């Protein structure tokens, strides 16, 4: 019996006769499977997305062989676009952590702001350190400094912790080389330089909103740091301030200048040709890695090998999720889901609100901002014409809208939620009242800012 079913699937004709209702039903089922497998059964997101490809494909009557070839093509295309960027960005983060550059940057910002604005200093530290480093890694690296400053200034640890956490979170959801924003940019077709520059404009108000709520709500839940449990920070010799900041800002500047020059259309100028090379995200991140090696005086072969291996291994787990997301998107594109949605639903009236709401629902349901953006990008990409976002500015707004949606309601199903709680020794009730609400305020603030930016771009 099973053999007959397999033979029938293999020899299916390539004609798809699925109705809009059928496409919609199996799309919802596919998303439901992703959420169920990743949350209830703790299945890795790669396998959840891979399974969803076949559920949706078979549900909308795609031939089995076509499902296989389409998923392969979708996986390969996204790897071609993002493989080097994710690996290099991850390696840069690992090197900055190891050399102590992240602590140097944070300490420098704390000195400049002073004790009166120590929680704001932690927000800014999180924002800058978070540009090349994933939010959970950044929080772990800076948690000791955060608690030391809370003890020194007598500030509430929950205010300090949420300020740091939201600073990291703002850039993690909106700006490459973080995997969600990077994958969405590749799927939708957005220039990385423009996304970074515009994303920073959106992320700064989101960070400020998170910091404001941390201060406001944190005062009502004063949690002090136990002096006996947390020893004073030991001063360790590290890189200089300039050495620490250069690997972060040089790649951003190079990518941004390349995007600016491409807008000027001076294709024949020497400067444009130069920055088209060194401003490519792959080359720019490679330059950042080279600069990071200058943050430590002497290196052994063991250190270099170990750190680069760690960067590659960390990137591997992210890449397989992004690849599976690309495969899922390819299945939806083959089903012409955008055309069907456009004919059945007046999506044009929703505009940037649709990608925001879709990503917010996915994020709240399954916890991972990265998986939420990747899944949403796969669904939204064929809907761009119907949403009125099928142009250069519209695509940029769409990716940032999904980034804003991926901030919404970080709670107990989000690994980052528990990293903050564990390293700051905060109870769940306090985390929900302060941190979870802060993420919702950040998402809505980002959406509002994005709407204002969209008016300016139009």
C-alpha positions as CSV (number, residue, x, y, z in Angstrom):
1,X,0.0,0.0,0.0
2,X,2.7,2.4,1.0
3,X,4.6,1.5,-2.2
4,X,1.6,2.4,-4.3
5,X,1.3,5.8,-2.6
6,X,5.0,6.6,-3.2
7,X,4.7,5.6,-6.9
8,X,1.6,7.8,-7.3
9,X,3.4,10.7,-5.7
10,X,6.5,10.3,-7.9
11,X,4.4,10.1,-11.1
12,X,2.0,13.0,-10.3
13,X,1.5,15.4,-13.1
14,X,2.9,18.9,-12.8
15,X,-0.5,20.6,-13.1
16,X,-1.5,22.2,-9.8
17,X,-5.3,22.7,-9.4
18,X,-5.3,23.8,-5.8
19,X,-7.9,26.5,-5.0
20,X,-7.2,29.6,-2.9
21,X,-9.0,28.0,0.1
22,X,-6.8,24.9,-0.3
23,X,-3.6,26.9,-0.5
24,X,-4.7,29.0,2.6
25,X,-5.6,25.9,4.6
26,X,-2.3,24.2,4.0
27,X,-0.3,27.3,4.5
28,X,-1.9,27.6,8.0
29,X,-1.3,23.9,8.6
30,X,2.4,24.3,7.5
31,X,2.9,27.3,9.9
32,X,1.1,25.4,12.7
33,X,3.4,22.4,12.2
34,X,6.5,24.7,12.4
35,X,5.2,26.2,15.7
36,X,4.1,22.9,17.2
37,X,7.3,21.1,16.4
38,X,9.6,23.9,17.6
39,X,7.7,24.7,20.8
40,X,6.0,21.5,22.0
41,X,8.4,18.8,20.7
42,X,11.6,21.0,20.7
43,X,12.4,19.9,17.2
44,X,15.2,21.9,15.5
45,X,13.8,24.6,13.3
46,X,15.6,23.2,10.2
47,X,13.6,19.9,10.4
48,X,10.3,21.8,11.2
49,X,10.7,24.0,8.1
50,X,11.8,21.0,6.0
51,X,8.7,19.0,7.0
52,X,6.5,22.0,6.4
53,X,7.8,22.2,2.8
54,X,6.4,18.7,2.1
55,X,3.2,19.3,3.9
56,X,2.4,22.5,2.0
57,X,3.7,21.1,-1.3
58,X,1.7,17.9,-1.2
59,X,-1.3,19.8,0.2
60,X,-1.4,22.2,-2.8
61,X,-0.9,19.2,-5.2
62,X,2.7,19.8,-6.2
63,X,4.3,16.7,-7.8
64,X,6.7,15.0,-5.3
65,X,9.7,15.4,-7.6
66,X,8.9,19.1,-8.1
67,X,8.8,19.5,-4.3
68,X,12.3,18.0,-4.0
69,X,13.8,20.0,-6.8
70,X,12.2,23.3,-5.6
71,X,13.4,22.8,-2.0
72,X,16.9,22.1,-3.2
73,X,16.8,25.2,-5.4
74,X,15.5,27.4,-2.6
75,X,18.1,26.1,-0.1
76,X,20.9,26.7,-2.6
77,X,19.8,30.2,-3.6
78,X,19.7,31.4,0.0
79,X,23.1,29.8,0.8
80,X,24.6,31.5,-2.3
81,X,23.4,34.9,-1.0
82,X,24.1,34.5,2.7
83,X,26.6,31.7,3.4
84,X,29.8,33.9,3.6
85,X,28.1,36.8,5.4
86,X,26.7,34.7,8.2
87,X,30.0,32.8,8.7
88,X,32.1,35.9,8.7
89,X,29.7,37.9,10.9
90,X,29.7,35.1,13.5
91,X,33.5,34.7,13.4
92,X,33.8,38.5,14.0
93,X,31.6,38.3,17.0
94,X,33.6,35.4,18.5
95,X,36.9,37.2,18.1
96,X,35.5,40.4,19.7
97,X,34.3,38.4,22.7
98,X,37.6,36.6,23.1
99,X,39.9,39.6,22.8
100,X,37.8,41.5,25.4
101,X,36.8,44.2,22.9
102,X,33.2,44.1,23.9
103,X,34.1,44.9,27.6
104,X,36.4,47.7,26.5
105,X,33.6,49.3,24.4
106,X,31.1,49.0,27.3
107,X,33.5,50.4,29.9
108,X,34.3,53.4,27.6
109,X,30.6,54.2,27.2
110,X,30.1,53.9,31.0
111,X,32.9,56.4,31.6
112,X,31.4,58.9,29.2
113,X,27.8,58.7,30.5
114,X,28.6,58.7,34.2
115,X,26.9,56.9,37.1
116,X,23.7,59.0,36.9
117,X,22.9,57.5,33.5
118,X,24.3,54.1,34.1
119,X,21.3,52.2,32.7
120,X,21.3,54.3,29.5
121,X,25.0,53.5,29.2
122,X,24.2,49.8,29.4
123,X,21.5,50.3,26.6
124,X,24.1,52.0,24.4
125,X,26.7,49.4,25.2
126,X,24.2,46.7,24.2
127,X,23.4,48.5,21.0
128,X,27.0,48.9,19.9
129,X,28.3,45.5,21.0
130,X,25.2,43.9,19.5
131,X,26.0,45.2,16.0
132,X,28.3,42.3,15.2
133,X,27.4,39.9,18.1
134,X,24.2,37.9,18.6
135,X,22.1,39.2,21.5
136,X,22.4,36.1,23.7
137,X,26.2,36.0,23.4
138,X,26.5,39.8,23.9
139,X,24.4,39.6,27.1
140,X,26.5,36.8,28.6
141,X,29.7,38.7,27.8
142,X,28.4,41.9,29.4
143,X,26.4,40.5,32.3
144,X,29.3,40.6,34.8
145,X,30.0,44.3,34.0
146,X,26.3,45.0,34.2
147,X,26.0,43.5,37.7
148,X,29.2,45.2,38.9
149,X,27.8,48.6,37.8
150,X,24.4,47.9,39.4
151,X,26.2,47.2,42.7
152,X,28.5,50.2,42.4
153,X,25.7,52.7,41.7
154,X,22.9,51.1,43.7
155,X,20.7,50.8,40.6
156,X,18.0,48.2,40.3
157,X,19.4,45.1,38.6
158,X,16.2,44.5,36.7
159,X,16.4,48.1,35.3
160,X,20.1,47.5,34.3
161,X,19.5,44.1,32.9
162,X,16.5,45.0,30.7
163,X,18.3,48.1,29.5
164,X,21.2,46.0,28.4
165,X,19.0,43.3,27.0
166,X,16.8,45.7,24.9
167,X,19.9,47.5,23.5
168,X,21.2,44.2,22.2
169,X,17.7,43.1,21.0
170,X,17.0,46.3,19.0
171,X,19.9,45.6,16.6
172,X,19.5,41.8,16.6
173,X,16.0,42.1,15.1
174,X,16.6,44.8,12.5
175,X,20.2,44.9,11.3
176,X,22.5,42.6,9.3
177,X,24.7,40.6,9.8
178,X,22.1,39.2,12.3
179,X,20.6,36.1,10.6
180,X,16.9,37.1,10.6
181,X,17.4,40.5,8.9
182,X,20.1,39.1,6.6
183,X,17.9,36.3,5.4
184,X,14.9,38.5,4.9
185,X,17.0,41.0,2.9
186,X,18.2,38.2,0.6
187,X,14.7,36.7,0.2
188,X,12.9,40.0,-0.4
189,X,15.8,41.6,-2.4
190,X,17.1,44.5,-0.3
191,X,20.5,46.2,-0.4
192,X,22.4,45.4,2.8
193,X,23.9,48.8,3.1
194,X,20.6,50.6,2.9
195,X,19.1,48.1,5.3
196,X,21.9,48.7,7.9
197,X,21.7,52.5,7.7
198,X,17.9,52.7,7.8
199,X,17.7,49.9,10.4
200,X,19.9,51.9,12.7
201,X,17.6,54.8,12.4
202,X,14.7,52.6,13.4
203,X,16.6,50.7,16.1
204,X,17.7,53.7,18.1
205,X,14.1,54.8,19.0
206,X,13.3,51.2,19.8
207,X,16.3,51.0,22.1
208,X,15.3,54.2,23.8
209,X,11.7,52.9,24.3
210,X,13.0,49.7,25.9
211,X,15.3,51.7,28.1
212,X,12.5,54.0,29.2
213,X,10.2,51.1,30.1
214,X,13.1,49.4,32.0
215,X,13.5,52.6,34.1
216,X,9.8,53.1,34.6
217,X,8.8,49.6,35.5
218,X,12.1,48.7,37.2
219,X,11.5,51.4,39.9
220,X,8.4,49.5,41.0
221,X,10.3,46.2,41.3
222,X,13.6,47.2,43.0
223,X,15.9,44.1,43.0
224,X,19.3,44.7,44.6
225,X,22.5,42.8,43.8
226,X,23.9,40.6,46.5
227,X,27.4,42.1,47.2
228,X,28.7,38.8,48.6
229,X,27.8,36.8,45.5
230,X,29.2,39.2,42.9
231,X,32.9,40.1,43.3
232,X,34.3,43.3,41.9
233,X,35.4,43.2,38.3
234,X,39.1,42.5,37.9
235,X,40.8,44.9,35.6
236,X,42.3,42.9,32.7
237,X,44.6,44.3,30.1
238,X,42.8,44.4,26.8
239,X,42.8,46.3,23.5
240,X,42.6,50.0,23.3
241,X,39.3,51.8,22.7
242,X,40.1,52.5,19.1
243,X,41.2,48.9,18.5
244,X,37.9,47.7,20.0
245,X,35.6,50.0,18.0
246,X,37.3,49.7,14.6
247,X,36.2,46.1,13.8
248,X,32.6,47.1,14.5
249,X,32.4,50.4,12.7
250,X,34.7,49.9,9.7
251,X,32.5,47.2,8.0
252,X,29.4,49.3,8.6
253,X,31.0,52.4,7.1
254,X,32.3,50.5,4.1
255,X,29.0,48.9,3.4
256,X,27.1,52.2,3.9
257,X,29.4,54.2,1.6
258,X,29.1,51.5,-1.1
259,X,25.3,51.9,-1.0
260,X,25.5,55.7,-1.0
261,X,27.8,55.7,-4.0
262,X,25.5,53.2,-5.9
263,X,22.6,55.6,-5.5
264,X,24.7,58.4,-7.0
265,X,25.1,56.2,-10.2
266,X,28.8,57.2,-10.7
267,X,29.7,53.8,-12.0
268,X,32.8,54.8,-13.8
269,X,34.5,56.7,-11.0
270,X,37.5,55.1,-9.3
271,X,36.0,55.7,-5.9
272,X,32.8,53.8,-6.8
273,X,34.8,50.9,-8.2
274,X,36.9,50.7,-5.1
275,X,34.0,50.7,-2.7
276,X,32.0,48.3,-4.9
277,X,34.8,45.8,-3.9
278,X,35.7,46.8,-0.3
279,X,32.1,47.7,0.5
280,X,30.7,44.3,-0.4
281,X,29.4,42.8,2.8
282,X,31.7,39.7,2.4
283,X,34.9,41.8,2.0
284,X,33.8,44.4,4.6
285,X,33.3,41.7,7.2
286,X,36.6,40.1,6.3
287,X,38.3,43.5,6.9
288,X,36.5,43.6,10.3
289,X,37.9,40.2,11.2
290,X,41.4,41.3,10.2
291,X,41.1,44.4,12.4
292,X,39.8,42.2,15.3
293,X,43.1,40.2,15.2
294,X,44.9,43.5,16.1
295,X,42.9,43.6,19.3
296,X,45.4,41.1,20.8
297,X,49.1,41.4,20.7
298,X,50.2,37.8,20.3
299,X,48.3,34.9,18.9
300,X,49.0,31.2,18.9
301,X,48.1,28.8,16.1
302,X,45.8,27.0,18.6
303,X,43.9,30.1,19.5
304,X,43.3,31.2,15.9
305,X,42.3,27.7,14.8
306,X,40.0,27.2,17.8
307,X,38.2,30.6,17.5
308,X,37.7,30.4,13.7
309,X,36.4,26.8,14.2
310,X,34.0,28.1,16.8
311,X,32.8,30.8,14.5
312,X,32.2,28.4,11.7
313,X,30.4,25.9,14.0
314,X,28.1,28.6,15.4
315,X,27.3,29.8,11.9
316,X,26.4,26.3,10.8
317,X,23.4,26.0,13.0
318,X,22.1,29.3,11.8
319,X,22.8,28.6,8.1
320,X,20.7,25.3,8.0
321,X,17.7,27.2,9.5
322,X,18.1,30.0,6.9
323,X,18.5,27.4,4.1
324,X,15.3,25.6,5.2
325,X,13.5,28.9,5.3
326,X,14.6,29.6,1.7
327,X,13.3,26.1,0.7
328,X,10.0,26.8,2.3
329,X,9.8,30.2,0.5
330,X,10.5,28.5,-2.8
331,X,7.6,26.1,-2.3
332,X,5.3,29.0,-1.6
333,X,6.6,30.9,-4.6
334,X,6.0,27.9,-6.9
335,X,2.4,27.7,-5.6
336,X,1.9,31.3,-6.8
337,X,0.5,32.1,-3.4
338,X,1.1,35.8,-3.9
339,X,-1.1,35.9,-7.0
340,X,-3.9,33.9,-5.2
341,X,-3.8,36.1,-2.1
342,X,-3.7,39.3,-4.2
343,X,-6.8,38.2,-6.1
344,X,-8.8,37.1,-3.0
345,X,-7.8,39.6,-0.3
346,X,-7.4,43.4,-0.5
347,X,-3.8,43.3,0.9
348,X,-3.0,46.7,-0.5
349,X,-4.9,48.4,2.3
350,X,-2.7,46.7,4.9
351,X,0.7,47.7,3.4
352,X,3.6,47.4,6.0
353,X,1.1,46.3,8.7
354,X,0.7,42.8,7.2
355,X,4.4,41.7,7.4
356,X,4.5,43.2,10.9
357,X,1.5,41.4,12.2
358,X,2.4,38.1,10.5
359,X,5.9,38.1,12.0
360,X,4.6,39.2,15.4
361,X,2.2,36.3,15.5
362,X,5.0,33.8,14.5
363,X,7.4,35.3,17.0
364,X,5.0,35.2,19.9
365,X,3.9,31.7,19.1
366,X,7.3,30.0,18.6
367,X,9.8,32.2,20.4
368,X,12.6,32.7,17.9
369,X,12.9,36.1,16.2
370,X,15.2,34.5,13.5
371,X,12.7,31.7,12.6
372,X,9.8,34.2,12.7
373,X,11.5,36.6,10.2
374,X,12.7,33.8,7.9
375,X,9.2,32.2,7.8
376,X,7.4,35.5,7.3
377,X,9.8,36.5,4.5
378,X,9.0,33.3,2.7
379,X,5.3,34.0,2.9
380,X,5.4,37.8,2.2
381,X,7.8,37.7,-0.8
382,X,5.2,36.6,-3.4
383,X,2.7,39.0,-1.8
384,X,4.8,42.2,-2.4
385,X,2.8,43.4,-5.5
386,X,-0.5,42.9,-3.7
387,X,0.8,44.8,-0.7
388,X,2.0,47.7,-2.8
389,X,5.6,47.0,-1.6
390,X,7.1,45.7,-4.9
391,X,9.6,48.5,-5.4
392,X,13.0,49.4,-3.9
393,X,11.7,51.4,-1.0
394,X,8.7,49.1,-0.4
395,X,11.0,46.1,-0.1
396,X,13.2,47.9,2.4
397,X,10.2,48.9,4.5
398,X,8.9,45.3,4.3
399,X,12.0,43.8,5.8
400,X,12.1,46.4,8.6
401,X,8.4,45.8,9.3
402,X,9.2,42.1,9.8
403,X,12.1,43.0,12.0
404,X,9.8,45.2,14.1
405,X,7.3,42.4,14.3
406,X,10.0,39.9,15.4
407,X,10.5,42.0,18.6
408,X,7.0,41.5,19.8
409,X,6.4,39.7,23.1
410,X,9.6,37.9,23.9
411,X,8.5,35.6,26.7
412,X,9.0,32.1,28.2
413,X,9.4,30.3,24.8
414,X,12.3,32.5,23.8
415,X,15.8,31.3,24.7
416,X,17.0,34.9,25.1
417,X,14.4,35.5,27.8
418,X,16.0,32.7,29.9
419,X,19.5,33.9,29.2
420,X,18.6,37.3,30.7
421,X,16.7,35.7,33.7
422,X,19.5,33.2,34.4
423,X,22.5,35.5,34.2
424,X,20.8,38.3,36.2
425,X,19.0,36.0,38.6
426,X,15.6,37.5,37.9
427,X,12.3,35.7,38.6
428,X,9.8,35.0,35.8
429,X,7.1,37.4,37.1
430,X,9.5,40.3,37.1
431,X,10.8,39.4,33.6
432,X,7.3,39.3,32.2
433,X,6.3,42.6,33.7
434,X,9.5,44.5,32.7
435,X,11.3,42.7,29.8
436,X,8.3,41.2,27.9
437,X,6.3,44.4,28.0
438,X,9.5,46.3,26.9
439,X,9.8,44.1,23.8
440,X,6.2,44.9,22.9
441,X,6.8,48.6,23.3
442,X,9.9,48.3,21.2
443,X,8.1,46.6,18.4
444,X,5.3,49.2,18.3
445,X,7.9,52.0,18.5
446,X,9.8,50.5,15.6
447,X,6.6,50.2,13.6
448,X,5.7,53.9,14.2
449,X,9.1,55.0,13.3
450,X,9.0,52.9,10.2
451,X,5.7,54.4,9.2
452,X,7.2,57.9,9.5
453,X,10.3,56.8,7.5
454,X,8.0,55.3,4.8
455,X,6.3,58.7,4.4
456,X,9.7,60.4,3.9
457,X,10.8,57.8,1.4
458,X,7.6,58.1,-0.6
